Amino acid sequence: MDVYIVRDAVEIGHFPRADIEKLARTGELQATDYYWHEGMEGWLPLPDLLGADAWNPIPETPAAITTPASRPTAAAGMWDRRFVIGALCGASIVVAAIALYFWNSKPSETNPSSARAASPASDLVSRDKAAAELKQKIETLPASATAPLNASYYDVSYAVAASSSAITPWTAVIRGNENIVDPGTATTTKGTEFILTAEYRDGEWTFADYQAVETDTATGATTQIRHDDKSPVPPNLVAMLGLKRR
């Protein structure tokens, strides 16, 4: 089971449940982070999952105590010299490999992802701008049903995360619930729990994917719904959020 982690309202990734405690002890995950996994209704503080002691360092194992060896023989000295020569050769290879790695990692005009990684301040501004635009769109969703769609939305949350693509540097996962109300009886006829994925492309949020479970309140029957950016008719939520289609 994968556990999704959010820090400062931004999704930083998802990890196997078995690795979460180790990542907390090494400092990669923080006690102020929030988590979510399949089956949960909303985000919760990470210490609720691991406990406050998860950030205590693992006690170091005492180093083994060695006793002085007896007088070395000539053969032992020969093997010691071979070991030193081998270690020096290995160290030279490691140094050369590290230098080659950093040389290839230098930002250049032909490597947009490296150039973007070299300017974290501009990345932060870009992320904050994209997140603010998405938040503004979500805040326009009606909390009470109004014509003509007679739909209302509640418990809507979102998380913005970095993408590996230079074309779409940010992705967002929007989760929430939608109710469809009969205007004549003012009763809810359908309830939908949805997950919508959007991508920030050319300075605009675009629709990528929509998954939902729709429940008929009269019969209790559920329907699985799936749309992507190639679907001829996207869900109403895409238009209500003003998401651009490719």
N, C-alpha and C positions, 0 to 999 in steps of 0.2 A: 504494500500500500504506500503510495506517495503522499507526502505531507507538503503542502504549499506554505511558504513563509512570506510574510509582508513586513517591511520595515519602513516607517515614516510614510505609510499609505502607498508604498510601491512594492509590488511583488518582486522579490529578489531571486526566486527559483523554487523548485520542488525537489525533494530528496526522499530516498527510501526511509521508512520509519526506523529501521534498524540503525541508520547512520545519524539520526538526529541528536542523540545524546553525545556521541563522539564529537560532532561539529560544535555543540555547545561548550564542551570542555576545552576544545582548541581555540575558542573565541570567535569562530566563524559565524555562529549564531549568538544573538544577544538576548538577555533577559527581558528586554523591552520589545522584542519581536512578537508578532501574532502568527497563529497557525490556523490552517483549515485542511480537512481531508474529506473525501467522499462520505456522505452520510451526516455531516454536521450541518446545522442550520445557519451558522455564522462564524466569524473569526473570533478566536479566543487568545488570551495571552499565552505565550509559549511556556512560561513556568507552570501553567495549569496542566500541561502535558508531561513535563519532565520533573517538576518539583524544583524548589529553589536551590537544592544542593547540586544540581546538574552543572553549575558553573564553578564548582570547587575543583581545583587542579587535582589530577591523579597523582598520588604519592609516588615519588621516584623510587625505583628498586635500588638498594645499596649496591655499589659496585663490588664485584667479586674480589676477594683478597687473595693475592698470589704470593707465594713464597719464593725466595731467590732460588734459582736453579743451581745445580752443581756446576763445576768448572766445565765450560763448553769445550767440545772436541773440535778438531780441525774440520770434520764434515759439517758440524753444526754451523761453524763460521762461514763455510762455503755457501750453505743454504741461506744464511742471513744476508750475504752479499747479493745472492740472486733475488731474494725478496725485496731488497732495497732498490735494485735496478728495475724490477718489475713494477714496484710502486711508483717510481719516478716516471716510467713510461706511461702508466695508467693516468697519472696526474696530468701529464702533458696532453694526452688525448682529451681528457675532461675539459681542460682549459681551452683547447682549440674548439671543442664543440660548443662551449658557452659563448665564446667570441663570435662564432658563426651564427648562433641563434640570435644574439643581440644585433648583429649586422643585418640579418634578414628581417628583423622586427622593426627596423628604423622606419618611421612614417615617411610616406612618399605620396606624390600625386597619383600614382598608379595603384595605391593601396588605400582606398577610402576608409576602410574599417580601422586600419592602424592610425590614420590621421585623426579620425574621430576619437580614438582612445587616447590620443596624446593631448586632448583638450577637455579634461573633465569639467572645467568651469562652464564651457559653452554647452557641454552635454547636459549639465544640471539645469541651465536656463531653458534649453530646448525641452527637457522632460517636464519642468514645471509649467511651461507654456502649454504643452500638449495636455497635461493633466488638468489644468485650469479650464481649458476649452471643453474637455470631456465632462468635467463637473458641471459646467454651465448648461450643457445639453441635458444632463440627467436631471438637473433641478427643474427643467421645464416639463417633465412628465407629470401628468395630472394625478393628484392624490385622491380625487373623487371622480366618479364616472360622469362624463359629459358627452353630449352628441357631437359628431355623428357616430364615433366608435364605441361610446359608452364603456370605455376601459379606464381602469384606475391601477396605479402601481404603488407597491410598498416594499419595504425592506430591500431597497436597491443599493448595492454596494459595487465598488469597482477597484481594480488594482492595475497600475501601469508598470510595465516591465520593459527592460531593454531587449532589443531584438538583435540577432546576428546579422541582419541584412542592413546594408547602408541605404537601400531604397525605402525601407520601412523601419526606421530606427526604434520605434516604440510600438508595443502592442498593449492592448487592454482587455481584461476579462471583466465583464459586467454581469452580476448575478442579481436576481430579484424575482418578484412575483407580480402577476397580472391578473386582475379580475374583470370579467365581462358581466355587465349588469343589464337585466331586462328593464328598459325605461318605464314599461307599464306597471310592473309589480315592484320595481326597485329591489329585486332579489338577484343574487349572483347566480349566473347560469354556468359559467366556466371559470375555473381557476387554473392558472398556468405558472409553473416554476421554470425559469429559463436561465440559460447561460449564453451570453452573446460575446463573441470575440471581434474586436475592431483593431485596425492597423492604422498608424499615423503615416500617411503617404503624401508627399508633396505639400506639406503644411496643412493637411486636412485628415480628419478621421474617416476611414472607409470601412465598409461592412466586409467581414471575412467569413464568419460562421455563426450559426444559431442552433442551439439544441434546447429542447423543452419537453416537459411532461404536462399534458393538458388533461384536466379532470372535469368530467361532466358532473356537476353537483347534484343533479337529479338522480342519476343512475350509479354514480361512483365509478363509472368506466373511465379508464385512462388511455391516452393516445400519445405515442412517442412522435415528436416532430423534429425534423432536421432540415435546415436550409444552409446553403453556402453561397458564395458570391456569384455562382453560375446559375442559381435558381431563377426561373423566369419571374416568379412573384415572391419577393421577400416578405417576411413578417411585418405587420404594421409598426412594430417597435423601431425598425430601421428608419422608416419615414419620420416617426415621432421624434427620434433623436437627431434627425437631419444628417444621417451618415451617408456619405457619398458612395456610389457603387462604381466599380472599376469599368 
